[in-house]
Structure formats: structure tokens, C-alpha cells
Amino acid sequence: MSGNKIFKVAAFSAFPIHYLTPMLRLLSSHQELDLTVYWYSSYGIHEPYVDKEFGIKEVDWGIEHLYDLKYEFLTNVSPKPTRSFWGQIHPSVLGKLNRNRYDAVFMFGYDFFTDWIVFLVAWKKRIPILFRGETNLKKKRSFLLQALKKFTVGPMLKRIDACLYSCEATAEYYRNFGVSNKDLFFCPCAVDNDRFKSYADELLPRRLELRSQYGIPNDAVVFLFTGRLVSRKRPMDIIAAFEHLKSNYRSKAWMVFVGDGIEEKKLKDYSKRRNLKNVCFMGFRDQLEISKFYSLADVFVLSSDFDPSPKSLNEAMNFSLPVIASDMVGTAPDLVCEGKNGFIYPTGNVEILSEYMGQMLSSPEMVKKMGKFSLLRVSKWNYEEDVNGVLHALRHVVHY
């Protein structure tokens, strides 16, 4: 790009989730970008965001996290507005793309009918398309679904000008549908590292105080899980692995669950029935509250059956926590270096999970060393790298 030319970009996304908006704000502030964000709905801002998996009625992220963004909420004409394919229909995107001379369109998925309107209009008008999704090939899908994706998603991705991948597993997903390496750009799965590190700086010195609030001894080794207590996260595996620990190890171990979900009662009943001590359920917490638990913990455990890009992994690493993650966590191979800042185990293998937990319990020095490596590793996965990835993609596809 020559001179002072600025990329004029339209981004289309389902709703302003708090993990996405900081990256969009950083993009918007860049001197080479003129960004307008079109939201399909105002879930979590002007209308209730209901999360059934969490077991809570509403989440309110607040309008303040949209500051410094140029954005617009589109009108949904679906007869049944929901977070489903036919529940998001916005014909007005046609006018937005026709009236404004955008240099590129930035898409974040293909789960809604409106996503396909955006794609088809931009493709027909020859507006370069950037696509950023977070999925992978790890999950087993039915033959029918695979065939459907082959004849819909495949041709779509081949016609997209640049695909931004959040981890290597996502890059492999794109390659599987025929996307060339030259059209792939790294845009890491990230959280607001600066924000979480500021929480860590404030809270880690109060680690013992925070533990005392929940009756956790100073010398205990605390394993932490944060997220939805639902079957796909396999929290029962963690309870079983905790129970499987040798008695001399389990006596000094604590297992803390932060989050709500339909599996919570089952987990509590199992713990009570098996008389498991030192297992705590803290319920749903916001980002500031959840940071207190990252600060009092020693090891982060993520046991998911399918989890393409769990942000809780990044959050935990910002608090210098080593990680034990299942091999179905999409970002784990990128963020967890085996033996350096944690371990990756076969999903559902409670014995190996328990073995790794035992190794953490037996070596406090190893835990501290791994934690330092976690912080170093996650520091490189940040929103600045996301902006670099988007700019590289734009320079690749936009020609003046």
C-alpha cells in the first residue's frame, strides 16, 4: 500500500461478545484502518443474552466495552429471532455493501443465514473477503454433516481471499477444504492479556488471603477448572481423576470448579456420595471475580471433549498457571508445550489425567517452573498479533 491510503473495512459478526470487541477496538484504532462493525444482534447489550449451558438466565456485558468502535446493530427480519441459522436474517447488509465502497469484508463465521448473504454479495461485487473462524477437524461428525460441509463450506472457503487461523488445528481445517497456504494468515486465539496481567499483578500478592476466604490451606495444591459445567467439557473426568489420586497426594490437593451448568448437580452428588473432601463449586463468576480463583490456584485443568479455542486456557496462563489439557482442546498443542508448561492427555483417559495431576502434586518446583513458561508462552498470543495478521491479510488481498 502506498501513500496514506487507508483500508476501509466492514466487519460482520453475530453479537458483541466481550472476547472479540477488544481486538476490534484495537483494529479500529490503527492508522491504516477505517473499520465499521455490523452486529446481527445486541445480545448482552440491549437484549438478554441467555446462556443455557451456563445454567443462568442472562449475561450483561455492558455497552461500555463498545467504546471507540464505529458500529451498527442491524435489523433482524427473522420470524423467530434466535442464535440459529434461520434466526438471523438481515437483508440490509445488501444495502450496506452496495452504498459503501469497502476495500474488504471481514467475516467471523458461516453459522447464520446473514453470513451467507454477506459472502454472496461481497463475492459477486468482487470485494475481497477475510474470514476468521475457530474450529477444527477433531470432532467426529456424521457422514451427512461431512457431505453437507463438503458441498457448502468447501466451495465457500475456496472463494474467500484470506483465511485467518487462530491455531494450527484451524489452519488444518482450512487446508482440508482446499485453502492454499499462501491464503492463510495467523491471527491467534487471544484474550486481553494486559487486562488479565493487571489483575494478576494485583491479586497474586494476595494469594494466601484469597485462599483463607475459602478455607483453603496455604500449603494446598489447588487444581482449577473454569467454564461451563456441561457434558462436552467432561468435568466428571476431573472428579474421577481427583478421586483416583493416591491418598497421600489427595490429602493435600484441592479441586475448585468455577462455572455453572446442567452437570453441576451431578458433580456435587457424586462428590458427596463418594465422600470426596476438598472439592469446591464456586458457581458463575465474572472476569474480575474469576481472576481471584486463577490467583489462588496452582494448576489449570481442561478436560473438554471438543473445545476449538477456549479462552479460559489463555486466561489461566496469564496467571502463570501450568496446564493439563485434553487432546480435544484445539489450541492446546500451540499453547501447551509438553513437559515445559504442562501436559496434554487423551480425552476421557482418567488414569493418565490423574497421573499428570499426581506429578504436579509431587513437585512444587516443577509447577512453579512450568507456570513461568506458561506466562511467557501466552504473552506472544495477543491482540497485537491479531492486528498484524489482519493487516498482512489485507495487504495480500487489496490492490490499489
N, C-alpha and C positions, 0 to 999 in steps of 0.2 A: 504494500500500500504506500502510495507516495503522498507528499504534502501533508496537509492536516485533515485529510478525508476521514470521516467518522463512519463506523458501521452502524447502520440503522436496523435494529433487530426487533422482531416481535416474538415474544416467548408465550407459549400456551401451556397452561398447567391446570390440573383439576381443582385445587384449592390451596390456599396459602399455608401449608404445613410449616411448622417452625424450624424444621431441619433444612428446608430449601430456601427460605427467604433470606438468610444471611448471605448465602452465595449470590443470590440475585441482586442484593443490595451492593455487594462488592463489585459485581459486574457493572451495575448501573453507574457506579462512581468512577469507572475507568474512563480516561480521557479519549479513548478510541471508540467508545460505545455510546450509542443512543438507544437505550433499551425501554421497551414498553411491555409490560406483563399483562396478559389477559387471563383472568381466572374464570373457570367454568362455574364456580360456586363460591360462596362466602362462608363455608363450613368453618366453625371455630372462631369466626369473627362476628358476622351479623346474624348467623343462624346456627342452631346447635349442631355440634359435631358429635354424633353418637358413636361410641366405640363399643360394640357388643362384646368383643373379645376381652376387653379390659374389665367388663362387668360393671361399668359405670355409665351414667346416662349422658353426660356431656363433658366436652373438653373446651375450654375457652382460652385461646392463645393471645387474645387481645389485639386491638388494631395497631398498637404501638410498634409491633415488630414489622410493620409495613412502611415505617418511616423512610424517607429518601428514595422511595420507589415510585416510578411512574406506572400506574396500573389502572385496570378497569375490570369490574365484575360484569361478565356477560349475562344476557337474559336467557334462561333455560326454558325451552318450549316443550320439554318432555311432559307427557300427561301424567307420568309417575316419576317425579324427580327423586332419584336415588343415586348412590355411588355404584351404579351398574352401567353396562354398555348402553342400553337404551334409556337410561335415566339421566343422561347428559347429552342434550341436543341443542346446539347453538348455531342456527343458520346465520347469525350476524357476523360470524368470522369471515364469511364471503365478502361482506362489505368492508370489513377492516383491512383485508388483504388487497381488495380492489382499489380502495381510496388512498391508501398509504403506500408509498413506494419504498417498501422494505428491501434491504440488501440481503436479508436472510431470515428464515423462520427457525425457531428453536422449540423442539417438541420434547416432552418428557414421558411419553408412553403411547400405547395404542389400545388402551383398555376401554375407551369411551367412543361413542359414535362421532362426537365432535373431533376427536383426534384424527379420524379418517377424513372428515371434511377438510381439516387443516392440511393434511397431507395431500389430498387430491387437488385442492385449489392451488397450493404452492407448487406442486409438481407441474400442473397444467400451465401455470403462469411462469414457469421456469425460475422460480425463486429458490435459491439454494436452501436446502434443509439440513439442519443439525438435529441429531436425535440422541437423547441420553436416557437410557433405561437401566434398570438394575435387576437383572435376572440371570439365570444360568441354566445349564443342561443337567444339573444334578438331580432335580426332581423327576421321578418316574411319571410319565404322562400316558394316558390311554392312546391306543392306536388312532382313534377317531380325532382326538385333540392334536396329535402329532401331524396327521394328514391335513387338518384344518389350518394349522400354522404353516405348513409347507406351502399351501396354495394361497395363503393370505399374507402372513407376516413375511415370508421369504421374498416374494416379489416386491413388497413394500420396502424392506431394508435394502434391497439391491438398487432401488431408485433413490435412496437417501444419499446425500452428498458427503456427509461426515457423521460417523457414529462415535459417540463419546462413551468410553467404558470406565466403570467405577472400580473394577478389579480385573484380574486376569481371567477369572471364570466368566465374566460378562463378555470380555473380548472373544473368548472361545465360542460363546453363544452367537455372536455376530458372525464369526468365521463360518460357523456351521450353516448359516443361511446365505453364504456366498459373499459376504462383505470382504473386500480386499484390505490387506494390512495398511496400505497407503491411505485408506479412508478411515483408519482407526486412530483416535486421539485419547490419551489418558486424562481422565477427569475424576480424580479419586473420590470414593465414598468418604465424606468428611463431616465433621461436626465443628462447632465454633470452638476450636482449640484454645484461643485466647480467653474466652469466657470460662471454660472449664478449668484452665490452668489458674485463673484468678481465684476461682472457688477453691482449688487445691491449695494455693498459697495461703488462703485464709483459714481453711479448715484442717489441713493436716497437722499444724501445730496443736490443734485442739483434739487430736485423735483419742487420747485417753479420757478426756472429758466427755466426748461423744459416746464412747463405749460405756462409760459409767451410767449415762442416761438410760441405757437399755440393759443394764446389769451384766454387761459382757466384761469378763476379767481382762486385765492388762496383758497377760501372757497368753491369751487365747489366740488360736489361728482361725480367722474368720473367712469362710468361703461365701461369696456373694453371687446371687442371681438377680438380675433386674429385667423386667419385661412382662409380657402377657403370660398369665398362668393358664395356658391353653395346651391342647394335646400336641400341636405341631412344635411347640417349644420343649416338649418332653421333660417337664420339671420333675416328674416321678422318677426318672432315671437318676437325678441328682439325689433325691431322698434315698433311693435304693443303694446308690454308691456310698453315701454317707453312712448308712446302716452297715454296709459291708466292711467299713474300716475296722482294723484291729482295735480291740477295746482300749489298749494303751494309747493309741492315737486319738480315738474318738473322744476320750475324756477331756482332751484339750482343744477339740475342734468345735466350731460353731457354724451353723448353716443359716444364712439370712436370705429370705426371699422378699424382694420389693416389687410389688405389682399386684394387680387384681386379675381375675378371670374365672371362667367356669370350672377350672380344675382346682380352685383353692380349697373348697370343702373336702374334696377327695384327698388332697395332700395333708390337710390338717387331721382328717380322720385316720389316715394311715399312720401319721406320726404319733397320734395319741394311742392308737391300737397297739403299735409296736413299742410304745413307751420310749420313744426317742427323745433324749434330752438335747437341749441347746439348739433346737430348730425353731426359728422365729419367722413370723409372717407379718410384714410391716405395711401391707396394703399399698394402694396407689400413692405416688409422691410426684410432685412437680420437679423441675430440673434443679432448683436450689435445694430442696429437701433431699432429693436423691443423691446429691453431691455429698451430703453428710455420711451416707452409707458407703459410698466409694472411699471416703476418707478413713472410716473405721475398719475397712476390710483389709484382708491380706491377699486374697486370690479371687479372681473373677471366673465364674463358670458359666458356659453357654452350651446347652445340650440339644439345640434345635434339630428337628428332622428336616426342615427346609427353611433357610434364612439367607436370602441373597446378599443383603447388606445391612446387618443390624447395627444401628448407630450406638447401641449400648456398649459394643466392643470398643469403639473409638473412645467413648466417654471414660470407660474404666481405665484404659491405657493412659489417659491424661492424668490419672491419679497414681501413676506408677504401679499399677497392678499387673502381675503376671496373669496369664490366661490359660484356661483349659477349655478348648472348644471342640465341638464335633466336626467331622469332615463334611457335614452338610451346610456349614456356615460359609457362604460364598467368599467373604473377604478374609477368612482365616488363613489360607495359605499365603496371602500377601502380608498380613499384619502379624501373624504369629510365626516366628522363626523357631522351629523345633529345637527344644533344649536351651534356647537363648532367652526367650521371654515367655515360654510356656510350652504346651503340648496340644497336639491335635489327635483325637481318638475316633475310632469308627462309631458312627451314630448308633446308639442303642446298646453298645457294649459296656454294661455297667461295671464289669470286672476291671476293664482297662481304665475306665474313668476313676474308679475307686483307687486303683494302683497309683495313678498320677496324683490324686489327692493325698495319698499316703506319702508320696515322695515330697510334696510340698510341706507336709507336716513334719517330716523328718529332718528338713534342712532349712531353717530360718534364713541362713546366709544366702542360700540359693534363691529364696523368694525375694530377698532384697536386691540381689544382683539382677534377677530377671525383671523386676519392677523398673529398674533404671533403664534397661534396654527397651521395655515397653514404651516408656515416655519418649525416648529417642526415636523409636520407630514411628510412632503415631504423629510426631511433630512434623514429619515430611508429608503427611496426608492432611492437607489443609485447604481452605477455600482459595488461597492464593494460587495453589496448583490447579484448582478448578478453573480459575480465571485464565491462567496460562493455556490450559487445554482448549478452552472455548476460543481464545484469540488465535491460537495456532490453527484450529479448525476453520475459523472464519477467513484467515489469510489464505488457506488452502482452497476454499470453495468460491470466494467472492473475488471477482476480477474486474478491475476498473480500467 
